[in-house]
Structure formats: C-alpha cells, structure tokens
Amino acid sequence: MSTVCTSDIDVRPAEASMVIVHQVPPQLEDRFVELQEEITLVAKQAPGYVKTQVYPPADTNSDQWVAMMTFADQDSLDRWYESSERSVQAAKISEEIGEFSVKKMPTGFGAWFARLDDDDAASGQLPGWKMVMVVLLALYPTVMLTSAFINPWLSGLGLAVTILLGNIVSVSLLQWVLMPQLTNVMQRWLRTPFAQAPLLNIGGVLGITALLGCFTVLFRQITG
C-alpha cells in the first residue's frame, strides 16, 4: 500500500518492526556492526523489507546495542522472522556475539503516535527519529526489567516459553501503559519542528539520552 495524500486526507501504510537488543562486548563492536550489515543484505532480498536501524549504547559504560528492522506489513515481517535465511544469520550473531532478545511490534509505531499526528500546521508529520527515541525510552527499561526480574523465574520452562512470556509482558506494558503515557507527556516535543523551537528539541534529545544513561547505570548495578 502506498502513501496517499490529498488536501483532505493522509492515508499511510502501517509498517511492522522487530526490535533486537544485544549485549555487545567492546572488543566485538566492529564485528557486531559487520554482522548487522550481513543480515541486512540478506533481509533486503526479502519481500516487504523497508530498512534497518542500529543504535549504539546511549552511555559509554553500557554494552547494550539496539537494532530495529522494519517491513512493509505484518505478513512480510512474519515471513522474514520465520525464514531459514534469518535463522542462519541470527545463529551466526548468537554464536559470535552472544544471546539477544527480540520484540515484534506488529503495527509499527504509527498506532502509538497517530493521535498526535494530525493536521496541525505547526506539527506536520511526526519525525521518525523522535518516535524511535520515545519507543527506545520505553522499550529499554521494559526489556531490562523483564530480563532481570521475570525471565529468571521462568527459566525452568525453557528458552522458547521464557521468551514468549517475556514478550507478552513487555508488549502489553508498551501498548497499554508506557507508550500512552510517554506520548502524552512528550507530545509538545514530538510535534514541535526544530526550526520553531531549537532549544526545546535539543532539550528533549538531551533529556531522553540522560534518562537512557541513568537506566544503563542502574541496570548495570543490578545485573552486573
């Protein structure tokens, strides 16, 4: 489905994304980036592939990297997720870098931000990088909390069941608790163009970066 824009309506496709959180030792960072490039080259051949984004740690003392793959729709994402090509690449990353957690976001980010993205001339289309920062702010502590406090209690059920239940908890928190609150609190920052209020925009970026850094320090103390 292509984007349709008229003077009266703005219909956009609902993309689907998967977010992968990796713990990457400093000495393996270059290799990790190479592996991300390799899996991206393979993913580009899959129907519906849109883009890959990789985010290094927000704090220099952290080893948490986040990769996000986006596909045109849920079916395309599911086909890629279940493909043998992805399994081969994922196994390679797991073997060389270490285990990772995967969160699928079936409707992309659009549903979380749709109510803010209206026809207000001062806001226009919400910038993708702002949406990513807000999602990351909600996703990172959610993944860390489930990994640190919930997954250990479920480990006796096996890896597959543990990850499934952890995903259910994380996605539920994002959908019905965290994202509605964050989008409401940060709507002014989300909707204000940089040219209109540069200090507000810079302050928002610095604030989110600082919070991610604080989370990183806190979870490093908890998890070691």
Secondary structure, 3 states (H helix, E strand, C coil): CCCEECCCCEECCCCEEEEEEEECCHHHHHHHHHHHHHHHHHHCCCCCEEEEEEECCCCCCCCEEEEEEEECCHHHHHHHHHCHHHHHHHHHHHHHCCCEEEEEECCCCHHHHCCCCCCCCCCCCCCHHHHHHHHHHHHHHHHHHHHHHHHHHHHHHCHHHHHHHHHHHHHHHHHHHHHHHHHHHCHHHHHCCCCCCHHHHHHHHHHHHHHHHHHHHHHHHHHC
